[in-house]
Amino acid sequence: MSKKVCEAINSINALFKVEKKGSEIDINYDNSLKAYCPIPNNLNNQECVHYEAIISSAFIALLALLKNVDDDEDVLEDDKVAEYAILWLCYKINQRAHKYRNLNEFYMKYIKAIEKYFVEENGAKAYNSYKDLINKKPNLMNMNIKIISKFYEGLQILCSIYNEDKEKNIDCTKCPQKASEFVEKYKELNGDPNVTKDSPYYQVWSTLSTDYNNLKNECISKGVDSNDIPTLPDIKTTERPVQHNEEFSGQGSESSSSSSSTATKLIPALSIFFAIPIFLGISYKYSLFGFDKRLHRQYLREKLKKIKKKMASYV
């Protein structure tokens, strides 16, 4: 990252101003942003009539500026151009109450809808590069706006290290303090369960980590004690919950115990069921040989009562 990246962001921020006056919002913006504004139904000219339209227009202008960053220190690749611009846009969206879960929802409503207004303008080339990138990396558009806006806060800290007075230089007197602030922000994000090595945030995090390490090395080369500039911890990896074998073993044990108990109850019960026809057969046989039928029926009823009681105790 070069100083010109920070200058481009500062330049765009200076093009519009949002002030809250009571319950109303007063927004003023530079006429240069009108080149990327839509044409409202009740107007004949391009005009950004609400906050979302202004930051969408400013987003395209920022892409154009970042696309032209080319100096001895750094030539920005398209993926970095998009990453820095996305950080900025998400931060601006998140500065006001919104209902968008990810950038893609905002993009489809406010940016894609105004493509036709700036297709022939100076920002068209930069915007088309951005479109090509997001088509290849849709994960960038699906990141949570609230989470990704925190990454921009980290970028702001890095930009604050650059000296406003010296071209292409950084103010190394700020390095230790600002480095500590960046590391604290890094730790905060590293504690977020959504920001892990296998998440779509990793590429953005990797870019900012590289920027931090480059600034750190430059400060050290200019005499800052390396012990005063902390090293970034590793980005954590996702830990998925694993079910232990003993849990399955315990479940199997319970299942086995339950089956054994059921079998213990069923075996005597089945024996009783088989005993019923045997007793009935014997009673029929006895009746054929002339035993007193009335006494036999009484005997049979008593026997069946006992069998039913035993069945009830087993079931």
N, C-alpha and C positions, 0 to 999 in steps of 0.2 A: 504494500500500500504506500502510495506517495502522498506528499502534502496536498497535491492537487485534487485528490479524492475528497479530502476534508474541505478544501476550498469550494469544490463543486456543490457539496451539500450545504455549506454556509450560504452560498450564492442563491440557491433555490429557497432556502428558509427566509432569505431577505426579500423575496418577491411577493410574499403575502403575509398578512398580519390578522390574527383572530383575537378579538376583544369581547369579553362578556360585559354587557351593560344591563344590569338588572336581570330580567328573565330573557333578554334577547341577546343574540350574537351578532356582532358587527364584524364583517369580513371585508378587508381591502386587499386588492391584489394588483400587481403590475400588469400593464397592458400586454406585455410580451407573452403572458400565459394565455391570452385569448386565442392564440394560434392553434391551441389544442382544446378549446372549449367547444361544446355543442351549440347548435342553434335552437334555442327554445321556441316553442310553438307560437308564442305571442311576440317574437322578435324576428328581425330580419338579419341580424348580425350574430356572430359567435359571441357567446356570453356565458360565464360560469355563475350561475345564480344561487348555488348552495355549496356548502363546505366540501362535500364529496366530489363535486365537479372540479373544484379548485385544486384539490390535492391530486386528482387524477391527471389534470393538465400539468401540474408541477412534476408529477412522476415521469411523464413523457419528456419534459424539459430536462429533468435530471438524467435520464437515460442518454439524451443527446450530449450533455456535458461530460458524463463519465465515458462515453464512447470516444470522446476526443482527448481523454487524458493520455498523454504520450510525452514523456520526458526521459531524462537520462536514468532516472531511478526505476521507473516501472512503466510497462505497457500493459494496460489492463486487458485481460482476456474477456470474452463475452460472458462467461459464466460468472466471473467476479463482478462485472458491470451489473448483471441482473441481481446478484446477491446483495450488493450494497444498496441498490435501488429498492429491492423488496424490503430490506430492513427499514429503510426510511419510510416507505409507504405504510407498512404495518404499524410503525410507531405513530404516524400521523392519524391513521384510522383509529387507533386505540386511545388517542387523546380525547376523543369524544365518545359518548355512549353509542354503542352500535349493536347490531344483532347478527353480525357475520361471524360464523365459526372459523372460516378460513379465508385466505386471500382469493381463492377461486370464485367464491360467492360475490365478493366485492368486484372483482375483475369483470365477471360476466355482466353485471348490472351497470357499471359506470365506465369502464375502460373499453371493453369490446364494443359497446354501443356507440362510442364516438370515434372509432377507427376511421370512418369515412371522412372525418373533418380534418385529419392531419396526414392523410396518406401522401399528399404531395408536399408536405412541409419539410423543414430541415430535420425534424425528429423522426421522420419515417424510417430512415435507415437504421437508427438505433433501436427503434421500436420493433422493427422486423427481426433484428438480431435477438431481441428479448423474446419475441414470439417463437422463434426457432428453438431457443433454449428451453422454454417451458414445455414445448411440444415433446422434447426429448426427455425432460425431467419433470413430469407432472407432480412429483412429490413436493417440489418447491411451492406449488400453488395450494397444496393441501395442508400446509403447516398452520397450526393454531395462531391466530393473529396476536392474542394476548401473550403467548409464549415468545413468539419471534420478535415482538416489539422490545422485549428485554435484551435481546442480542444487540439491538440498536443502541441501547444505553451503554453497552460495552464498547461499541464503536465510537460513541461520543467521548468516552474516557480516553481512548487512544488518540482521537483527534485533538483533545485538549493538551496532549503532550507537545504537539507541534508548536513551534515558536511563531507568533504572528509577525515578528519583525525581520526574521532572517529567511531569505529565500532558500527553500529546499532543506532547511535545517530543522532540527528538533531542539526543544528547550530541555536539556538534560538535567537541569536543576529540578524539574518537575517529575523526573522519572521515578524515583523511589515512592513518592506519595501516590502518584497516579497508577503506578504498577500495582501497588497494594490494593487500590480501589478496584482495579480491573480483576485482580485475583479473587477478591471478595464477590464480585458479580459472577465470576466464573464458577465459584463454589456454590453460589445460590442456584445457578442454572444446572450445575452438575447434580444438585440434590433433587431436581425435578424428575419424577419417574418417566416423563415423556421424552426427556433429552438424554438419549443414550447412544452408544456407538452404532447401533443398528437402526437408528431412527433417521427420518429425512432431515432433521436439524443438524446432523453430524457434519455435512459438507460446509454449512455456514459456520459452524463452530470451529471447524478445521481452518477455514480461511481467517477468522479472527485470531485464532491461536497462532497461526503463522505470522500475522501482522504484529502481534504482541512480541513474539520471539525476535522478529527482525528489529523492532524498536529497542528491545532489551539489549540486543547485541550491539546496536549502534551507540546506545548510551554507555555501555561498558567500554567500547572502543574510544570513547571521548573522556574516559577517566572516572566514570561512576563505578563505585565498588560493587562487584557482582553480588556480594552478600546482601546488599541493600535492595536488590530487585528479585522478588520471589519467583520461583519456578512454578509453572502451571502444573497442577495434578493431572493425571490421565483422565480421559473421559471414561466414565464408568460403562460397563457392559450390562446388558439386560440379564437379570437373574429370574429364570422361570421357576415357579414352584414345582417341586418334584415330590410325588407321592412315594413314601418309603415302603420297602418290602414288608416291614413289620406291620404296617397298616393293613396290607393285603393279607398277611399271615394271620393277623388278629381277626380280620373279617372271616377268613377261611375257618379259623378255629371256632368262631361263634356259629358259623353256618354248619360246621361239622357237628358241634355240640347240639345245635337245634335239630339237625336231621336225626342224630342218635336218639334224642329224647322223643322225637315223633315216632321213630321206629319202635322204641320201647313200648310206647302206648298203643301203637297199631297192631303189633304182633299178638298180644293177648286178646285184643278186640276182634281181630280176624279169626282167632281160634274159637272165640265164642260164637261168631257167626257160623262157622263150620259146625259147631256143636249143636246148633239149633235143629238142622235137618236130621242129624243123627238121633237126637232125642225124639223127634217127631216120627222117625222111622221105627224106632224101638216101640213107641207107644202104639203105632199102627199094628206092629207085629203082635204085641201083647193082646190087643183087642181081637185079633183073629183067633187066638188060642182060647178065648172065652173068659178072660179076666173081666171083672166087674167094670163096666164102662164108666159108671159114675165116679167110682173111686179113682179110676185111672185118669179121668179128666181133671179131678181135684189135684192129683199128684202132678199132672202135667202143668197146671196153672201155677202151682208153687215153684216148680222147677224153672219155668219161664220168668217168674218174678225175680228169682235169684240171678238168673242170667242177665236180665235187664239192669239190675242194680250194679252188677260187675261191669257191664258195658258203660254205664254212666260214669263210673269211677275212673275208667281208663280214657275216656274221650275228653 
